[in-house]
Amino acid sequence: MLSKDCEKLQKIIEYKFNNLEVLKTALTHKSYAAAFGGKKSYNERMEFLGDGILSAVIAEALYLRYPGESEGKLSQLKAQIVSASNLSVWAKEINLGDYIFFGKSEDAFEARNRESLLCDVFEAVVGAIYLDGSFDNAKKFILKFLDVQKEIIITDYKSRLQEASQSVYKELPEYKIIKEFGPDHNKKFEAAVYVKSRLFGKGAGNSKKEAQQSAAEQAMKNIKESIDVSNFRR
């Protein structure tokens, strides 16, 4: 990444890195690392870290924003906010896809707009800000997006299926990744969801989370065919 690109991105995210290598790692896809011998650091570990920080910050923010809501509803709201669909929107707001390092094998245009990848890089940037600065710096970055998102519309099918499954069958759904296919730089996943060992739905996606969401959506449709679950909608 050129120095001018680093400066531009730091101005957009309103955080100046003490160590630019931390930011570069957060923006490095594993296809880029593989293209340079596989020794270069890439962002998957930072993504893991950022995911945990996001979860904690969002949980606290929702707890304070909705003092009268139940634990179940707060869980649904959090799941919606940290979903790939929502985090990819936040990533697009700062044009994050323009700054990602890809290897030559990656379809850069398609990848820079891929929901699951934008979500991953956004989480990695959160992790990078935490490592370079502090938890408070990462929290400030996250809340900049959350504070302007006044209305949270729940489209998270996993949360809706969980509520329906607990109420109707008294058991939580179980997800399994049943298939992985495609090259490493464009991996696809197929997931299945079971309730009481019964298959309720299957779905595919560019990430395990996306595939599980797709499976949960199909499961909700299958449940509707046998029972009215309108009371479980939010």
N, C-alpha and C positions, 0 to 999 in steps of 0.2 A: 504494500500500500504506500502510495506517495505521501510525503509529509503534508501536502496541501489537503489530501483526502482525510488524513488523520485529524487535521485541524477542523475541517468542515464537519465531520461526524461528531467530534467532541463538542462543538458549538451547538449542534442539533440536540444532542442528549443532555447538554448543560452539565457536563462533568469533564474535567481535564485530568487525564491520566498522568501519574507520576512516572509510570513505566509503560511506554507504548507497546512493548512486546506482549503485555498482558492483553491489551485490546486486540492486537493482531491475532493472538491465539484464539480469542473468542470468535473471531471472524473467519477462521481457517477451517474449511471443510476437509474431511478425511481424504477426499479425492485429490486435493492439492498436496497433502502430506505424502500420499502414496506416489504421486508424480515426481516427488523429490526424494525418493528412496525410503519413505515411510518413517524417517527419523524425526521429521519436523513435527512439532506439537500441533495438535488440532483441538477442536472445541468440545468434544463429547464429555470430558470430565467437568469442564466449567458449566456445561448444560445441566449436568446432574446437580451441581452445587446451586446454580441459579434457580432450578426447579424447587428446591427445598426452601430457599429464601423467599421466593414468590409466594409459596404456600403459607409461610408464617406471616408475611406482611399482609396478604389478602385476608387471612383469617382474623387478624387483629382489627383490620379496617372494617370488616363486615360486622364484627362483634360490637364495635363502637357505633357504626352507622345504623344498625337495626337492633336496638336493645330489647324489643318485644318479640323478636322472631325465635322460633324453635331451632334446636340443633339441626334437625333434618332440613329445614328450609335454608339455614346458613350453609350447610354442606352443599346443597344444590346450587346456591348462588356462587360459592367458591369454585365449584367444579366448572360452572359456566365461564367464569372469568379466566381461569387458568387453562381453558380448553385451547386446542390448536387453532380453532377458528377465530377465537377472540384475540389470542396473542399474536396471530399473524396480521390481524387488523392493526394492532398497536405497532407492529414492526413496519408495516407499510406507511404508517403515519410519519415515520422518520426515515423512510426510504432505505431501510436497513439492507434490503436485498442488493442494492447497488455496491455495497462495500465488502461482500463476501468473497473470499479466495476460493476458486474452484480449480480442479485439475482439468486437463484437456479432454478427458473422457466424459466430463459432465456437460450436459446440455445447459449452458449457463442461463439462457433466457428462460427456459422452462423452470429450472431450479430456483432462480431468483424470485419466482412468483409462486413457488410451491408452498402450500399452507403449512405442512408439517416441518419443512426445513426452516421457514421464517420463524416459526414457533421455537424451534431448537436454538437458533442463533439469538433470538431475543432472550431466552433463558441464559445462554452463555454470556451475553453482555451483562446481565444482572450479576452473574457470578464473578465476572471480571471486575466490575465496579466494586463489589464487596472485597475482593482480594487486593485490589489496588488501593482502595480507600477504607471503607468501613461499612458496617451494617446500615448505619444511618444514611450513608450516601446511596446505597442500593435501595433503601426504603424510599428515599426522596424521589429517585428515578421512577420507581414503580407507581407511587402515588400521583405523580404528574399525569399519568394516564387514567388511573382509577378515579381521581377526583372529578374529572370532566365527564365520566361515564355515569350520569345520574340514574339512568334507567337500565336495569339489567334484566334482559329477557331470557328466560331459561329455555334453551334448545338442547340441553345436554340429555341425550337419550339414556345414558348410563344411570344418571341420577333418577330419572323418571322410572326406568325399569326396576331399579333397586327398591323404590318406594312401592311400586305395584307388586313386586315379587314378595316383599315382606308382608304386605297387607293381605294378599290373596293366598299365597302359598306358605307363609311363615318361614321363608328361607331366602337367603341372599343368592343372587345369580352368580354363576361361576364362568369365567372366561378362559378360553384356551386358544393359543396361536397354533393353528393346525397346518399352516403352510407358509413358506417364505419363497419368493421367486423374484427373478430379475437380477441385473448386475448390482454390485455393491453400491455404485453411485446412484442407483435408482431402484432401490429395493422395494418390493411390494409384500404386503402381509395379508393373510386371510385368517379371520378369527371366528370362533363359534362360542355361543353363550348357552349355558345349560341351567335349568332350574330343577332341582330334585333329580338330577341325572338325565333329564329329558332335554333334547335339543330344541331350543326355541328360535334360534336365528343364526345366520352366518352373514359375514360382511368382509369386504376388502378395503385396503387403503394404503397410503404411502408411509404409514407408521403403524406401530402396534395400537396406539391410542385411537387413531383414526379408524382402524379396522374394527376395534371393539365398539366404537360409537356406531358404526354401520351395522354391526351384528345386533346391538341393542335396539336400534331403530326397527330392524326387521322383527325382532322379538316382540316389541310393543304392538306391531301390526298383527302378529299372530295371536297375541293375547286378546286383542280387541275382537277377534273373530269368535272367541268363546265366552268372553265376559266383558261387561261394560266397565272400562277403567277411566271413564271421564272424570271421576272424583280425584284421580291421581295427577291430573294435569295442573300445571302452575302457569 
